[in-house]
């Protein structure tokens, strides 16, 4: 196993399960932040 490269955007597609597993590939954390901000 090689070192983790967090500069690679694909890394986040593998580790952010709620976005990766979503059929629409919705950025759930950002969606929740927008709701919390009243948008």
C-alpha positions as CSV (number, residue, x, y, z in Angstrom):
1,X,0.0,0.0,0.0
2,X,1.4,3.4,-1.0
3,X,1.2,6.7,0.9
4,X,-2.1,8.6,0.9
5,X,-2.1,11.5,-1.6
6,X,-4.8,13.9,-0.4
7,X,-4.0,16.2,-3.4
8,X,-5.6,13.7,-5.7
9,X,-9.4,14.5,-5.9
10,X,-10.1,10.8,-6.6
11,X,-8.9,10.1,-3.0
12,X,-12.0,11.8,-1.7
13,X,-14.3,9.9,-4.0
14,X,-13.0,6.7,-2.3
15,X,-13.2,7.9,1.3
16,X,-16.3,10.1,1.3
17,X,-18.8,7.2,1.3
18,X,-21.9,9.2,1.5
19,X,-21.0,11.0,-1.7
20,X,-19.4,8.0,-3.5
21,X,-22.3,5.6,-2.6
22,X,-25.0,8.1,-3.5
23,X,-26.6,7.2,-6.9
24,X,-26.6,10.9,-7.9
25,X,-23.0,11.4,-6.5
26,X,-24.4,14.3,-4.4
27,X,-21.9,16.1,-2.2
28,X,-23.9,15.4,1.0
29,X,-21.6,17.2,3.4
30,X,-21.9,20.4,1.3
31,X,-25.6,20.0,1.0
32,X,-26.0,19.8,4.7
33,X,-23.8,22.9,5.2
34,X,-26.0,24.8,2.8
35,X,-29.1,23.8,4.6
36,X,-27.6,24.8,7.9
37,X,-26.7,28.2,6.4
38,X,-30.3,28.7,5.4
39,X,-29.7,28.5,1.7
